[in-house]
């Protein structure tokens, strides 16, 4: 990916991510209507007894209560221990910097679904991370990447900041195409009805058999 966009997988703030994420932010990063829209999208994708990976996890995982209730495990991987400890939907969590090391600390075929919610814009090595997600998912398991128009601009990549929402969807599709073996890649606008609410977009696919 860096060969395709030379110079654009950088940030305005190149300091270590551990410094930026040291202080917990116990807040939602999109509004309630967008969270509800994401929950409705996820509902049919999460099977009974699922093991779910919340990639780049924080204070909220955004699973509807009934969906969370049917999960066996929801494992968080993120940058701030306090945020994930306060996330009531997680069964376990690990602090791990994907920009420093994209290798996931999980065994092959460990999860039935993976989520990356409003955080994909911070990945410096996205194709490596997507390949790792593919590795830890079981065949046929979905990986759902959602994003809005919000971000920490100093930590988002220059490529993300220089593109619009439609181009963001095309970019995330490329991450799938270049990272791992995926099938049925689909990009959708699942924004709530227009008004005073955040837009929300999803790009998702299933791990190929």
Residue pairs with C-beta under 8 A, 6 or more apart in sequence:
1 9
1 126
1 127
1 174
1 175
1 178
2 9
4 174
5 159
7 158
8 157
8 158
8 159
8 162
9 124
9 125
9 157
9 158
9 159
10 124
10 157
10 158
11 124
11 154
11 155
11 156
11 157
11 158
12 153
12 154
12 155
12 158
13 20
13 154
13 155
16 100
17 79
17 97
17 99
17 100
17 122
17 155
18 79
18 97
20 152
20 154
20 155
21 79
21 80
22 80
23 80
24 59
24 80
24 82
24 83
24 86
25 58
25 59
25 80
25 83
26 59
26 82
26 83
26 86
27 59
28 35
28 59
28 60
29 58
29 60
29 118
29 148
29 150
30 38
30 118
30 148
30 150
30 198
30 200
31 197
31 198
33 192
33 197
33 198
34 148
34 191
34 192
34 197
34 198
34 199
34 200
35 60
35 62
36 192
37 190
37 191
37 192
37 200
38 62
38 117
38 146
38 190
38 200
38 202
39 62
39 63
39 64
39 67
40 64
40 190
41 144
41 146
41 188
41 190
41 202
42 62
42 63
42 64
42 67
42 115
42 144
43 64
43 66
43 67
45 113
45 142
45 144
45 204
46 52
46 63
46 67
46 70
46 71
46 112
46 113
47 70
47 112
47 113
48 70
49 70
49 71
49 72
49 112
50 70
50 71
50 72
50 73
50 111
50 112
50 113
51 71
51 72
51 73
51 75
51 110
51 111
51 112
51 113
52 63
52 71
52 73
52 74
52 75
52 111
52 112
52 113
52 114
52 115
53 75
53 77
53 104
53 106
53 110
53 111
53 113
53 114
53 115
53 133
53 136
53 137
54 61
54 74
54 75
54 76
54 77
54 78
54 89
54 90
54 114
54 115
54 117
55 77
55 98
55 114
55 115
55 116
55 119
55 129
55 133
56 77
56 78
56 79
56 98
56 116
56 117
56 119
56 120
56 122
57 76
57 77
57 78
57 83
57 84
57 87
57 90
57 93
58 78
58 80
58 83
58 84
58 87
58 119
59 83
59 84
59 86
59 87
60 87
60 89
61 68
61 74
61 76
61 87
61 89
61 90
61 115
61 117
62 115
62 117
63 71
63 74
63 89
68 74
68 89
73 91
73 92
74 89
74 90
74 91
75 90
75 91
75 92
75 93
75 94
75 106
75 111
76 84
76 87
76 90
76 92
76 93
76 94
77 93
77 94
77 96
77 98
77 104
77 105
78 84
78 93
78 95
78 96
79 95
79 96
79 97
80 95
81 93
81 95
84 90
84 93
84 95
85 93
87 93
94 105
96 104
96 105
98 123
98 125
98 129
99 122
99 123
99 124
99 125
102 125
102 128
102 129
102 132
103 132
104 132
104 133
104 135
104 136
106 136
107 136
108 135
108 136
109 136
109 137
109 138
109 139
110 136
110 137
110 138
111 136
111 137
111 138
111 141
112 137
112 138
112 141
113 137
113 141
113 142
113 143
113 144
114 133
114 136
114 137
114 141
114 142
114 143
114 144
115 143
115 144
115 146
116 133
116 143
116 144
116 145
116 146
117 146
118 146
118 147
118 148
118 150
118 151
119 147
120 126
120 145
120 147
120 172
120 175
121 147
121 151
121 156
121 157
121 160
121 168
122 151
122 152
122 155
122 156
122 157
123 129
123 157
123 175
124 157
126 175
126 178
126 179
127 175
127 178
127 179
128 179
129 179
130 143
130 175
130 176
130 178
130 179
130 180
130 182
131 179
131 180
132 180
133 143
133 179
133 180
134 143
134 179
134 180
134 181
134 182
134 207
135 180
137 143
137 207
138 207
139 207
139 208
139 209
140 206
140 207
140 209
141 206
141 207
142 204
142 205
142 206
143 176
143 182
143 204
143 205
143 206
143 207
144 202
144 204
145 172
145 175
145 202
145 203
145 204
146 190
146 200
146 201
146 202
147 168
147 172
147 200
147 201
148 198
148 199
148 200
148 201
149 165
149 198
149 199
150 198
151 160
151 161
153 161
159 171
160 168
160 171
163 171
165 199
165 201
168 201
169 187
169 201
169 203
170 187
172 187
172 203
173 185
173 187
173 203
176 182
176 185
176 203
176 205
177 185
180 207
181 207
181 208
182 205
182 206
182 207
182 208
183 205
183 206
183 207
183 208
183 209
184 205
184 206
185 203
185 204
185 205
186 203
186 204
186 205
187 201
187 202
187 203
188 201
188 202
188 203
188 204
189 199
189 200
189 201
190 200
190 201
190 202
191 197
191 198
191 199
191 200
191 201
192 200
